[in-house]
Amino acid sequence: MMIVADPSEIETGEEAMIERIRDGLNRDALEGLLADGLTLSAFEVGDISMMAHGGEPVFKVDLMLRVESSLSVDLTLPPLYWDKEGLAFRSRCFWEGLKKGDGAL
């Protein structure tokens, strides 16, 4: 026996599920997915679509997350080396090394 469903009913049901997902996203749960030290300052829900994963139907949710963090950079300068030229030189060396990816951090 085959049950035939009206395509408009299926679409209406999917749209209702998508709205439930969109409205039910929990900020605390999203923040729990972030790395330690990062704070979720805002999030937006993008596209929500239905797809298959492991042979099961799932909803794919595109999110835009805004996080706040700070970075401290120790230039390891001796106290007598804190003149403008010396600091500028060390800063350039540090950022050039970072761009090259040589593990300067």
JONOR-V856084 format. One record per residue. N is the residue number from 1. PHI is phi in radians with two decimals (999 if undefined). PSI is psi in whole degrees, -180 to 180 (none if undefined). OMEGA is omega as a letter, one per 20 degrees, with the letter a starting at -180 (NA if undefined). Layout:
n:N phi:PHI psi:PSI omega:OMEGA
n:N phi:PHI psi:PSI omega:OMEGA
This chain:
n:1 phi:999 psi:133 omega:r
n:2 phi:-1.98 psi:132 omega:r
n:3 phi:-1.73 psi:127 omega:a
n:4 phi:-1.86 psi:129 omega:r
n:5 phi:-1.90 psi:147 omega:r
n:6 phi:-1.20 psi:124 omega:a
n:7 phi:-0.96 psi:-34 omega:r
n:8 phi:-1.18 psi:-33 omega:r
n:9 phi:-1.19 psi:-39 omega:r
n:10 phi:-1.12 psi:-46 omega:a
n:11 phi:-1.10 psi:-42 omega:r
n:12 phi:-1.10 psi:-41 omega:r
n:13 phi:-1.13 psi:-41 omega:r
n:14 phi:-1.12 psi:-43 omega:r
n:15 phi:-1.09 psi:-39 omega:r
n:16 phi:-1.13 psi:-41 omega:r
n:17 phi:-1.13 psi:-41 omega:r
n:18 phi:-1.07 psi:-43 omega:r
n:19 phi:-1.14 psi:-37 omega:r
n:20 phi:-1.12 psi:-40 omega:r
n:21 phi:-1.15 psi:-48 omega:a
n:22 phi:-1.02 psi:-45 omega:a
n:23 phi:-1.32 psi:-23 omega:a
n:24 phi:-1.68 psi:1 omega:r
n:25 phi:-1.14 psi:130 omega:a
n:26 phi:-1.75 psi:121 omega:a
n:27 phi:-1.01 psi:-43 omega:a
n:28 phi:-1.12 psi:-40 omega:r
n:29 phi:-1.16 psi:-41 omega:r
n:30 phi:-1.11 psi:-42 omega:a
n:31 phi:-1.12 psi:-32 omega:r
n:32 phi:-1.14 psi:-20 omega:r
n:33 phi:-1.45 psi:-13 omega:a
n:34 phi:-1.39 psi:159 omega:r
n:35 phi:-1.16 psi:155 omega:r
n:36 phi:-0.98 psi:141 omega:r
n:37 phi:1.58 psi:-10 omega:r
n:38 phi:-1.74 psi:139 omega:r
n:39 phi:-2.07 psi:131 omega:r
n:40 phi:-1.34 psi:116 omega:r
n:41 phi:-1.68 psi:-26 omega:r
n:42 phi:-2.89 psi:158 omega:r
n:43 phi:-2.61 psi:152 omega:r
n:44 phi:-2.26 psi:143 omega:r
n:45 phi:-1.66 psi:125 omega:r
n:46 phi:-1.62 psi:-131 omega:a
n:47 phi:-1.31 psi:140 omega:r
n:48 phi:-2.12 psi:124 omega:a
n:49 phi:-2.36 psi:160 omega:r
n:50 phi:-1.70 psi:138 omega:r
n:51 phi:-2.64 psi:179 omega:r
n:52 phi:-1.87 psi:140 omega:r
n:53 phi:-2.45 psi:119 omega:a
n:54 phi:1.07 psi:32 omega:r
n:55 phi:1.38 psi:4 omega:a
n:56 phi:-2.01 psi:145 omega:r
n:57 phi:-1.29 psi:133 omega:r
n:58 phi:-2.40 psi:164 omega:r
n:59 phi:-1.80 psi:132 omega:r
n:60 phi:-1.72 psi:125 omega:a
n:61 phi:-2.02 psi:119 omega:r
n:62 phi:-1.56 psi:126 omega:a
n:63 phi:-2.11 psi:148 omega:r
n:64 phi:-2.00 psi:112 omega:a
n:65 phi:-1.87 psi:137 omega:r
n:66 phi:-1.97 psi:125 omega:a
n:67 phi:-2.08 psi:156 omega:r
n:68 phi:-2.05 psi:136 omega:r
n:69 phi:-2.73 psi:167 omega:r
n:70 phi:-2.32 psi:157 omega:a
n:71 phi:-2.26 psi:127 omega:r
n:72 phi:-1.81 psi:131 omega:a
n:73 phi:-2.01 psi:120 omega:r
n:74 phi:-1.72 psi:113 omega:a
n:75 phi:-1.47 psi:3 omega:r
n:76 phi:0.78 psi:53 omega:r
n:77 phi:-1.71 psi:137 omega:r
n:78 phi:-1.17 psi:151 omega:a
n:79 phi:-0.94 psi:-33 omega:a
n:80 phi:-1.36 psi:-5 omega:a
n:81 phi:-1.71 psi:7 omega:a
n:82 phi:-1.51 psi:38 omega:r
n:83 phi:-1.54 psi:166 omega:a
n:84 phi:-1.05 psi:-46 omega:a
n:85 phi:-1.14 psi:-44 omega:r
n:86 phi:-1.12 psi:-42 omega:r
n:87 phi:-1.12 psi:-43 omega:r
n:88 phi:-1.09 psi:-42 omega:r
n:89 phi:-1.09 psi:-49 omega:a
n:90 phi:-1.11 psi:-38 omega:r
n:91 phi:-1.11 psi:-46 omega:r
n:92 phi:-1.04 psi:-45 omega:r
n:93 phi:-1.06 psi:-43 omega:a
n:94 phi:-1.07 psi:-51 omega:a
n:95 phi:-1.21 psi:-35 omega:r
n:96 phi:-1.12 psi:-42 omega:r
n:97 phi:-1.12 psi:-38 omega:r
n:98 phi:-1.16 psi:-42 omega:r
n:99 phi:-1.11 psi:-36 omega:r
n:100 phi:-1.33 psi:-15 omega:r
n:101 phi:1.27 psi:32 omega:a
n:102 phi:-1.58 psi:18 omega:r
n:103 phi:1.36 psi:31 omega:a
n:104 phi:-1.09 psi:-24 omega:r
n:105 phi:-1.34 psi:none omega:NA
